[in-house]
Amino acid sequence: MLGPVRAVLSYGDAMEADIENRIGEVPERFDPVSIRGEMTDAEHLARYAWAMQLVPGRRVLDAGCGLGYGSALLAGAGAASVTGMDVAAAVVEAARSRVPAGVTLVEGDVHELPFEDGSFDLVVCFEVIEHVHDAPRAIGDLARVLAPGGVLAVSSPNRDAYVPGNPHHVHEFTPEELRSALTERFSEVSLLRQHQWITSAVLGDAAFAADGLEEVPALRVRKAAGVQPGEETYTVALAGDAALPDVPPAAVMAGDVEVRKWVELYDTQQEVLTRQHEHFESLEDKRTELAELRTRLVEAERRLARLPALQQELDEARQSLHGMQGERDVQAARADRAELVLREVMASPSWRLTTPLRRLKRILR
């Protein structure tokens, strides 16, 4: 059912040197070489193993392909063509010369895909939507490049269950948030749940030795423990504008797991990510405080800019006051002289002798 997938292993081995040189240039790119057989490897590969059932004969876009390991798997599953696209030029360049025939890698942004309308029958977009700044716009453009009857397969970490604090994630969708975001653009949406279970298997020699996503024929799987929908680590969704295909479940077994060590590593990772989350929250608080201080500084600088004009106004007011004080002194001296003259007149003999005449003048009025 899964088709030939051996090509992806030689592809991974050949890329190892390029990956080591370039992967550090772009944050959070899954490296299938460095963690082969680990649970994280199984998580990523399980999504593609499930999606491989959809690809035979279809034109496929792997949107956010990273190093192209998933694009290689999709091509090996019988796709008519596979185009892998990633926003990081360094990653695309590292992978371009190593992908198998039938895979084309291009640089592009899911917000504005560099493809014509209706270019693909299947769009796979795994662990990308939580990284974008405008999810509705990205979902709209993913829908635009789908041909009539095409299908979108998308996944996101479930914010309610995923370890918090990943600084590269803009928004992790809960299952219902993912359903709602897709329903805004597609008439048909179906959710599936992805979670990690530790597996014990009884196998024959050939199946026991197989690796590299080899399918185990007639494997019967039973579950000893359940998880309620909504508590899954990742939510996977199918969306389209026609009836959606019924895709069988898929699982990928990781390598040997020493449970106690795995739990310790998980707890350590959770502690690191939690501290990282707290650190970024602290930085955000400091950014807010810095913005307030900058606002105060601008206001203070605006006030300081007015000081020369205010100083000039003050100097002019002082000069005016000084002039007014000088005028007041002149007028006071004049008043003193007039009062002195008046007193001398009133004390003179002529003033006293003419007093009866002034009284008669007032009576005759």
JOZI-V138842 format. One record per backbone hydrogen bond with DSSP energy under -1.0 kcal/mol. CO is the residue of the C=O (numbers start at 1). NH is the residue of the N-H. E is the energy in kcal/mol with one decimal. If there is no record, write none. Layout:
# JOZI-V138842
CO/NH/E + CO/NH/E
This chain:
# JOZI-V138842
5/8/-1.2 + 6/9/-1.4 + 6/10/-1.2 + 7/11/-2.1 + 8/12/-2.1 + 9/13/-2.5 + 10/14/-2.4 + 11/15/-1.5 + 15/19/-3.0 + 16/20/-2.4 + 17/21/-1.7 + 18/22/-2.1 + 19/23/-3.1 + 22/25/-2.3 + 23/26/-1.2 + 31/35/-1.2 + 35/38/-2.1 + 37/255/-4.5 + 38/42/-2.1 + 39/43/-2.6 + 40/44/-2.0 + 41/45/-2.6 + 42/46/-2.4 + 43/47/-1.2 + 44/48/-1.3 + 45/49/-3.1 + 46/50/-2.1 + 47/51/-2.3 + 48/52/-2.3 + 50/53/-1.1 + 51/54/-2.4 + 55/58/-2.9 + 58/80/-1.6 + 58/81/-1.3 + 59/121/-2.3 + 59/122/-1.9 + 60/83/-2.6 + 61/124/-3.3 + 62/85/-2.5 + 65/68/-2.0 + 68/72/-2.1 + 69/73/-1.6 + 70/74/-2.5 + 71/75/-2.2 + 72/76/-2.1 + 74/79/-1.1 + 75/78/-1.4 + 78/57/-2.9 + 81/60/-2.8 + 82/104/-2.4 + 83/62/-3.1 + 84/106/-2.6 + 85/64/-2.8 + 85/65/-2.4 + 86/108/-1.7 + 88/92/-2.2 + 89/93/-2.6 + 90/94/-1.8 + 91/95/-1.8 + 92/96/-2.3 + 95/98/-1.8 + 95/99/-1.1 + 100/103/-1.4 + 102/82/-1.9 + 104/84/-3.0 + 106/86/-1.7 + 109/112/-1.4 + 113/115/-1.2 + 116/119/-1.1 + 120/147/-3.3 + 121/151/-1.9 + 122/61/-2.4 + 123/153/-3.0 + 124/63/-2.4 + 125/155/-1.6 + 128/131/-2.6 + 130/170/-2.5 + 130/171/-1.9 + 134/138/-2.1 + 135/139/-3.0 + 136/140/-2.2 + 137/141/-1.9 + 138/142/-2.3 + 139/143/-2.2 + 140/144/-1.7 + 141/145/-1.5 + 143/146/-1.2 + 144/118/-2.0 + 145/120/-2.6 + 147/150/-2.7 + 151/123/-2.4 + 152/239/-2.1 + 153/125/-3.1 + 154/237/-3.2 + 156/235/-2.6 + 158/161/-2.1 + 158/162/-3.3 + 166/169/-1.3 + 174/178/-2.4 + 175/179/-2.3 + 176/180/-2.5 + 177/181/-2.5 + 178/182/-2.1 + 179/183/-2.4 + 180/184/-1.2 + 182/185/-1.5 + 182/186/-2.7 + 188/240/-2.2 + 190/238/-2.6 + 192/236/-2.4 + 194/234/-2.3 + 204/208/-2.7 + 205/209/-2.0 + 206/210/-1.0 + 216/219/-1.5 + 228/231/-2.3 + 233/158/-3.0 + 234/194/-2.6 + 235/156/-1.9 + 236/192/-3.7 + 237/154/-2.4 + 238/190/-2.7 + 239/152/-3.0 + 240/188/-2.6 + 245/247/-1.0 + 258/262/-2.5 + 259/263/-2.8 + 260/264/-2.1 + 261/265/-2.6 + 262/266/-2.7 + 263/267/-3.0 + 264/268/-2.5 + 265/269/-2.8 + 266/270/-2.8 + 267/271/-2.4 + 268/272/-2.6 + 269/273/-2.9 + 270/274/-2.4 + 271/275/-2.5 + 272/276/-2.5 + 273/277/-2.7 + 274/278/-2.6 + 275/279/-2.5 + 276/280/-2.4 + 277/281/-2.2 + 278/282/-2.5 + 279/283/-2.4 + 280/284/-2.1 + 281/285/-2.2 + 282/286/-2.3 + 283/287/-2.4 + 284/288/-2.2 + 285/289/-2.4 + 286/290/-2.8 + 287/291/-2.3 + 288/292/-2.1 + 289/293/-2.4 + 290/294/-2.4 + 291/295/-2.0 + 292/296/-2.3 + 293/297/-2.5 + 294/298/-2.5 + 295/299/-2.0 + 296/300/-2.7 + 297/301/-2.9 + 298/302/-2.2 + 299/303/-2.2 + 300/304/-2.7 + 301/305/-2.0 + 304/307/-1.3 + 306/310/-2.5 + 307/311/-3.0 + 308/312/-2.2 + 309/313/-2.4 + 310/314/-2.4 + 311/315/-2.6 + 312/316/-2.5 + 313/317/-2.3 + 314/318/-2.5 + 315/319/-2.4 + 316/320/-2.5 + 317/321/-2.7 + 318/322/-2.7 + 319/323/-2.3 + 320/324/-2.5 + 321/325/-2.6 + 322/326/-2.1 + 323/327/-2.4 + 324/328/-2.4 + 325/329/-2.1 + 326/330/-1.9 + 327/331/-2.6 + 328/332/-2.3 + 329/333/-2.1 + 330/334/-2.2 + 331/335/-2.2 + 332/336/-2.3 + 333/337/-2.3 + 334/338/-2.6 + 335/339/-2.5 + 336/340/-2.1 + 337/341/-2.4 + 338/342/-2.4 + 339/343/-2.2 + 340/344/-2.1 + 341/345/-2.4 + 342/346/-2.6 + 343/347/-1.4 + 345/348/-1.4 + 348/352/-1.6 + 349/353/-2.6 + 350/354/-1.8 + 352/355/-1.1 + 354/358/-1.8 + 355/359/-1.8 + 356/360/-2.3 + 357/361/-2.1 + 358/362/-1.6 + 359/363/-1.8 + 360/364/-2.7
